């Protein structure tokens, strides 16, 4: 994969997320945002609160590492590390836009447990975050995606290459966007 292909991929998914936000989620009522098919399922508001908490961590990490790096020479080729490929591949949706492997969200990123993560304007906050992410991609073009390292949310010791971390975050966003779309398509989802 080239650095250009990687950045084109993450931009495409992020623009798709912004389109979904505008067309499918911006007009939802509070009842619709809070509806859940089962007691243990997340509702739409919780899905976006979860994504916003990840954005707070990763967007700050991306901006800090890009600003402080000495690796200012972009390289056209990008090679994932084995850990990086495993991380983003575990988040990537299957060909049928299905989740291949489920994960439990860490407590600090789980709005069903940490209700303080919910702002009440979580969809709008996610939209703002997606626009910030597009700006981060522009800055990432100016550095070496392989040499810049980003800590992961569950361990400051483990670091991913910037390119791998961008793919991980964007595939994670896409995965939860599909989760929210699945809720909208649920036969018992409240209609207006």
C-alpha positions in Angstrom: 0.0 0.0 0.0 1.3 3.5 -0.7 0.9 6.4 1.7 -1.4 8.1 -0.9 -3.6 5.0 -1.1 -3.8 4.8 2.7 -4.8 8.5 3.0 -7.3 8.2 0.2 -8.9 5.1 1.9 -9.3 6.9 5.3 -10.6 10.1 3.6 -13.2 8.1 1.6 -14.5 6.3 4.7 -14.6 9.5 6.7 -16.5 11.4 4.0 -18.9 8.4 3.9 -19.4 8.7 7.6 -20.2 12.5 7.2 -22.7 11.7 4.5 -24.4 9.1 6.8 -24.5 11.7 9.6 -26.2 14.2 7.4 -28.7 11.9 5.7 -29.5 9.4 8.4 -28.7 10.7 11.9 -29.0 14.5 12.0 -32.9 14.5 12.2 -33.4 11.8 14.8 -35.6 12.5 17.8 -34.4 11.9 21.4 -36.6 8.8 21.5 -34.9 7.4 18.5 -31.4 8.2 19.8 -32.1 6.4 23.1 -33.9 3.3 21.7 -32.1 0.0 22.1 -33.3 -3.4 20.9 -32.1 -5.2 24.0 -31.2 -4.2 27.5 -27.5 -4.9 26.9 -27.3 -3.1 23.5 -25.9 0.4 23.0 -28.3 3.0 21.7 -27.3 5.5 18.9 -26.3 8.1 21.4 -24.0 5.7 23.3 -22.4 4.6 20.0 -21.5 8.1 19.1 -20.4 8.9 22.7 -18.0 5.9 22.5 -16.6 7.1 19.2 -16.2 10.7 20.6 -14.1 9.4 23.5 -11.8 7.5 21.2 -11.5 10.6 19.1 -10.5 12.7 22.1 -7.6 10.3 22.7 -6.5 9.6 19.2 -6.9 13.0 17.6 -4.8 14.5 20.4 -2.2 11.7 20.0 -2.1 12.3 16.2 -1.8 16.1 16.4 0.9 15.8 19.1 3.0 13.2 17.3 2.7 15.0 13.9 3.7 18.3 15.4 6.7 16.9 17.3 8.1 14.5 14.8 11.5 14.9 13.2 10.4 12.6 10.4 9.2 15.4 8.1 10.0 13.6 4.8 6.9 11.8 3.5 7.5 8.4 1.9 5.4 7.1 -0.9 5.5 3.5 0.3 3.9 2.4 3.5 4.3 -1.0 5.1 2.2 -1.9 8.1 3.9 -3.5 11.1 2.5 -7.0 12.1 0.9 -5.5 15.2 -0.5 -2.6 13.2 -2.0 -4.8 10.5 -3.5 -7.1 13.2 -5.0 -4.1 15.0 -6.7 -2.4 12.0 -7.6 -5.7 10.4 -9.5 -6.7 13.6 -11.6 -3.5 13.2 -12.2 -3.7 9.5 -15.7 -4.7 8.4 -16.2 -7.9 6.3 -17.1 -7.8 2.6 -20.8 -7.9 3.6 -20.3 -4.9 5.9 -20.5 -7.2 8.8 -18.5 -7.3 12.0 -16.1 -10.2 11.8 -15.0 -10.1 15.5 -16.6 -8.6 18.5 -14.8 -6.8 21.3 -15.7 -5.5 24.7 -15.1 -1.7 25.0 -12.7 -0.8 27.8 -14.6 0.7 30.8 -13.2 4.2 30.2 -14.6 4.1 26.6 -17.9 2.4 27.5 -20.8 5.0 27.8 -23.1 2.3 29.2 -20.8 2.2 32.2 -19.3 5.7 32.2 -22.4 7.7 31.5 -20.4 10.9 31.9 -19.1 10.2 28.3 -22.6 11.2 26.9 -22.9 14.9 26.1 -26.4 14.9 24.7 -25.1 16.3 21.4 -23.0 13.2 20.6 -24.0 13.0 16.9 -23.0 16.7 16.4 -19.7 16.1 18.3 -18.9 13.1 16.1 -19.5 15.2 13.0 -17.1 17.8 14.4 -14.6 15.1 15.1 -14.8 13.7 11.6 -14.0 17.1 10.2 -11.1 17.4 12.5 -9.9 14.0 11.3 -9.9 15.2 7.7 -7.6 18.0 8.8 -5.3 15.5 10.5 -5.1 13.6 7.3 -3.9 16.7 5.6 -1.1 17.2 8.2 -0.2 13.5 8.0 0.6 13.9 4.3 3.6 16.0 5.4 5.3 13.3 7.6 6.6 9.8 7.3 3.6 7.5 8.1 5.9 4.7 8.9 8.3 6.4 11.2 5.9 8.5 13.3 4.6 6.4 16.2 1.4 6.8 18.1 0.5 5.3 21.5 -2.7 3.2 21.7 -5.6 3.9 24.0 -5.1 0.9 26.2 -1.3 1.2 26.7 1.0 4.2 26.4 3.9 1.8 26.0 2.6 0.1 22.8 2.8 2.3 19.8 1.5 1.9 16.2 2.9 3.5 13.1 0.9 6.6 12.2 -0.5 4.9 9.1 -1.6 1.9 11.0 -3.2 4.0 13.8 -5.1 6.1 11.2 -6.5 2.9 9.6 -7.3 1.5 13.0 -9.3 4.6 14.1 -11.1 5.0 10.8 -12.1 1.3 10.6 -13.2 1.6 14.2 -15.4 4.6 13.2 -16.8 2.7 10.2 -17.5 -0.4 12.3 -19.6 1.6 14.8 -21.3 3.7 12.0 -22.5 0.3 10.7 -23.7 -0.6 14.2 -25.7 2.6 14.3 -27.1 2.0 10.7 -28.1 -1.5 11.8 -30.1 0.0 14.7 -31.9 2.3 12.2 -32.8 -0.7 10.0 -34.1 -2.7 13.0 -37.8 -3.6 12.4 -38.7 -2.3 15.9 -36.8 1.0 15.6 -39.3 3.8 16.5 -40.5 5.7 13.4 -41.5 9.3 13.7 
